[in-house]
Amino acid sequence: MIDITFRVIDQVPCCGGDVQVQVIIPDGITDFKAVRKPRVWRAAYAPGKYGMKVTQGEIYSTSFQTGAPGDTSYIKLNTGWFPLEVVYNGETILDIFGQGEDGVLHVGNATQKKWGSYVASGGVYGTLGLHLVGFTGQTIAPVWIYGYPLRLEGSNNQLYFDSRIASSLRPDLDGSNYIGDNTYRWNTVRAIFIQSGDLCFEEKICPICEQPFKDGDVIVLLVKAIHEEHGTMTIPIHDYCKGIPKTIEVLVPEVEDCYHLMENGEVITYKKARFEEVEKEVTRLKDSYKLDEKTGDFIQEFIRTPVAREGYMARKIKGQVKYFHEVTGEEANLEKICDLITIPMNRKARKEEAIERVKVKRAAARYTKR
């Protein structure tokens, strides 16, 4: 406990004049000067406004908390492990903290004792992304993502999904949408039962007579190979060509041994198509562009541009634009003081403007001739 004495040492008599105050402590005397337009207000700083107001300044503390002492619902800012906490009726329903190089957001339900962990990962998990984990007490629980509708979209229309689905998959309209297309096909589709209307084949020419199939032709299936993974592989031929001998060269996928853990604990060996990583140069749409499939027009949907936050100004020095804090005058890094904003465009664009050639790595099945 130390004694502190405040003493007014100078005062300008007119209204709004400066006041200089000495604060006397055992280690010495420190002078403070209150000016006509103070940056710090305490008590009533405006009609009906009570508290503290700081204009273009800073406040430092190890902890800030809303509400009154003893309140069970509040927001708290801390230093250290949990920099932000939101508490409702004594239960933490939201907190933010750091885990290694990652930022973690916890969202909880105070009544059901459930909470979810949202990790914006860049270090601990190895890849940059959003990791969701749900808990009820100490037990892992499902994570629900709601959207009306829900849309998940990756850059350049790529979405990576690696998990088992515990529900049915249905299109929004009967008879609509596709699984794969002429350009991007799935390698293998497995099902116990397949019920379909029309049965379609990619082959348009009979491999025996080398004549095209026509409306009304009767076709049969010719076994072209017995495959270790795919089983009996067939191709359509004309019914009247089924007795004609001919050697047909076909391509079949190569296989490799893989292992699987059964429910009874046994590890079995099975055959799986062999894939290899290949590098390919492809044409794709640039980010923010799309191709209108009904009109064939290229559309620029939006642009993203950096905008400096309030409180910073730009100066041109020796031909270069630099940014400075308006109050302190300190130079600032443009990347750290800018927010990336999205501006809708929805305008027609030229093909050369909308596309780009890039090299990508893809998994390609290996084939052998039989």
N, C-alpha and C positions, 0 to 999 in steps of 0.2 A: 504494500500500500504506500503510495506516494502522494504528496500534496501538490496540487496544480492550482495556480492563481491566474485568473484572467484580468487584465487591466487595459482599459481604453487609454491610449496614449496620444491619440490625435483624432479630431472629428471636425468635419466640415459642417458648419451650422446650417447650411441651406438644405432644402429637401432633396433627397437622392444623393447627398454628398458622400465621399469615401469615408470609411471608418477603419482605422488601423488599431489592431489589438495585439497586446503582448501576452503570450502564454509562458508563465514562469514555472519551471520545473527544476528539481535539484541539479540537473546537469547543465543548466543554462537557460537562456531566454530566446524564444523564437517569436518572430513577428509575423502576423497574418494581416492581410489587407482585404477588406470587402469593398468591391467596386460598385459603381452605379448599376451595372448589369451583371449581377452575380451568376455564376454557372451552377452554383449549388444552393438550393433552397431547402429549408427544413420547416416543419410545422405547416402553416397555411401558405402554400405557394400559389394558390388560385382560389376563387370563390368556391367553397364546398370541397376543395382538394386539400387533404392533409397528409403529410408524410414527408418524403424527400424527393427532390427532382434534380437531376444532374443534366446539364446541357453541354453536349460535346465534351464529356469527361469520362472518367472511369471510376468504378467502385470495386474494391477488393475485399474479399472475405473468404473464410474457409467454408462457410455454409450460409445459405439463404433458405428461409422457409416461410410459406404463406400461412395465414390464419393466426390464431392466438396460441399461447403456450398451453399445452394439454389437448389441443384439437386432435381428433383421430382421422380427419380428412384434410389433406394438404398436399402441396407440391414442394419438393425440396431439391435444391441444388447443392452438391457437395464436391469436395475435392477427393481424389483417390479412386477407390474401386467402383462406386456407384455414383457417377456425377449427376444423374437425374433420377428422382423417384416420384411416383404419383401414388398416394396412399388414400384409400377409401375405407372408412369405418375400421381403421386399424390394419387393413390388409393391403399389401402392395399390389397394385393392379398394372403398373407399368414401371419399368426401370431400364436404364441404358448404361452399359459398361463396356469396357474393352477387354478382349481376351486374346492375348498375344498381339498380333497385328490386325485382329479382326474387331469390328464393331458389332455388339450384340444388343438386341432389343427384346425385352421380355414383356409380354402382354398377358395379364391374368384375369380371372374371374373370381372376385372375392367371395361370392356365395357358393359356387360349385367347387372351389379350390382347384381350378384348372388354370393352366397357363401354357403359353407357347413361346418358343425361342426362335427368334428371327436373327440370323447371322449374316451380315454383309461381309462375306469372307474374301480375304486376299492373302492370307498367310497360313494360318493353322490348317485349314482344309485344302490348301494347295491351289485352288482356283478361285477366281473372282466370281462371286455369285451370291444368291440368296438361299440360305438353308433354313428350312422350317422344321421344327420339332415340337410336338404337342405332349403335355404331361398332365396326368391326374395324380396328384401326390408325387410319388417317385416312379410311377408306371407310365410308360410311353403310351400315348393316346393318339387317335386320329387327328389330323390337321384338316380343317375345313376352309376352303377358299370359295367365297361367294361372288357371283357376278350375274348381272341381269341384262344381257347375257354376259358370260365370262369369255374373254378373248385372251389367248396366249399367243404371242407372236415374237419370233426371234429375228435377229438381223438378217436381211435378205431372205425372209420367209423360211428360215431354218429353225426348227424346234427339236431339241434333243430330249428323248424320254426313255428312261430305263427303269421299269418297274412292272409289277404284275397288277392287272386291273381286276378289281373285285366287283364289277357291275357290268351291265350290258352296254353295248355301244349302238346307238341308233341315230340316224340322220334326222334333221329337224323337219324334213318333208319326205313323205313316202316317194321312193323312186328318184331321190336327188343325191347329188354329190358322188365322189369317187374315192376309192382306195388305190392310189397310184394313178399314173396316166401313161400316155405313149412315150414320154421322155424319161420319167422316173418310175420304175417298176420295182415292186418288192421281189426279193430273191426267192423266198419260200413262204407260202401261206399254209399253215397247218390247221386242220379242224377235224373233229370226229365225223360230223355230218355237214354236207354242203347241199342246201336246197336252192335251186335256181329256176328261173323261167327258161330263157334261151341259153343254150350251151354254145359258146363262141370259141373259135380257134384263131390264132394269129396267122396261120398258114393260109394263103390264098391260091396257091398252085399245088397241084398233086405232084409229089416227088417221083412217082412212077412214070406217068405219061407226060409230065411237065406241062400239062394244060390247066388253065384256070378253072377253079370251081365255079359252077353256075347255079342260079336258082333252080331248085328241083332236083339237083344231083343227089344220089344216094351215096353216102360215104361210110367207110368202116375205119377202125383204128388199127394201125400197124404198130406192133411193138418194135421200138427202135433200140432200146437198151434196158437192161435190168441194172438199176443203180443201187449202190450200197446205202444211200440215204433216202433217195426219192422213190425207190421201188421201181415199179413198171412204168417206163416212160414211153409214150405213144405219140404218133403223128397221124393226121387224117389222110386217107387216100380215097380215090374213087372205088366204089364197090366193084366195078368191072375191071379194076386194075389189080385186085387182090391176088390173082393167080399168076401174075407176070413176074418172073424173076428179075431182080435188079439189085445191085449193090448200092446202098445208100450210106454215104459218110455223114455221121452226125457228131455234134459236139455235146459232150456230157461233162458236168462239173466234177473236178477233182475233189477228193475227200481226204480227211485226216482224222486220226484218233483223238477223241476227247473223253472226258470223264465226268460222271454225274453221281451225286450222292442220293441214294434212294431213301424212302421213308423208313425202311427197316435197318438203315445204317450201312447197307452194302454199297460199295463203290463199283459202278459198272463202266465198261468202255462202250462208246457208241461212235458212229461215223458222222461227220459233219462236213459240209462243203468247205473247201479250203479258200481262204481269201488272202489277197495280198494288197498292200498299200501302194497306190499309184498316184503320181502327180499329173494333173490334167489342167490345161488352160481352158477356161470356160467363159462364156459371156453371161453377165448377170446384171440385174438392175441395181443402180446405186441406191444407197439409203435415202429415203424420202421420195423415191419415184415408184410408180406402178404402171403396169400395162392394162388398159381397159380391154378386157377380153371380148366385149361386145362390139366395140368400135375400132379396136386396133390402135387407139391413140395412146401415146405416152403422157402421163400426168405427173406433175410435180406436186405432191401433197402438202409439203411444208418445207421450211428452211429452219435451221438452227443457227443462232448467232450469239456470241458472248456479249453481255451487257455488264458494265462495271456497276458495283453496288453504290448506293448513296453514301456520300461522305468522301468520295475520291474525285480527283480532277486530273485531267490530262494536260501535259505540256510537251511541246516539241523542242527537243534539245539536240542541237547538232544533227538535224535531219531525222532524229528518231523520236517517236512518241513514247513518253514515259508517264507513269501514273504516280500520284502522290496523295497522301492523306491530307484533307483540307485543314485539319486543326494542327496536327503535329508536323506536317511537312515531310514525313518520312516517305521514301520511295517504296512502292509496293509492287509485288510480283503480279502481273496481269492475270495469270492463271488462278491465283489464290483469291482475288477480289472480284472475279467475274462469275456471273450465273449464266448458264446456257439456257436460253429461252427458245420456245418453238413458235414460229409464226406461220399460220395456215396460208397456203397458196392456192392449191387446186387449179393449176393452170396447165395448158397444153405445153409439151416440151418436145424438142427434137430428139430423134433416136440417138444421135451422137452424144447428146447431152445427158441422156438418161441411163446409158449402159456403160459398162466397163469390162475390160478383159483382165481376169485374175487367175492365178494358179492356185488350185485347191488340191488337197490330199483326200483320196477316197478309197474305200474298200471295194475291190473288184474280185469277183469270183474267177478262179482259174479253170480252164476247160481243156479237155483232151479229145482227140478225134477217135471215133470208133467206127 
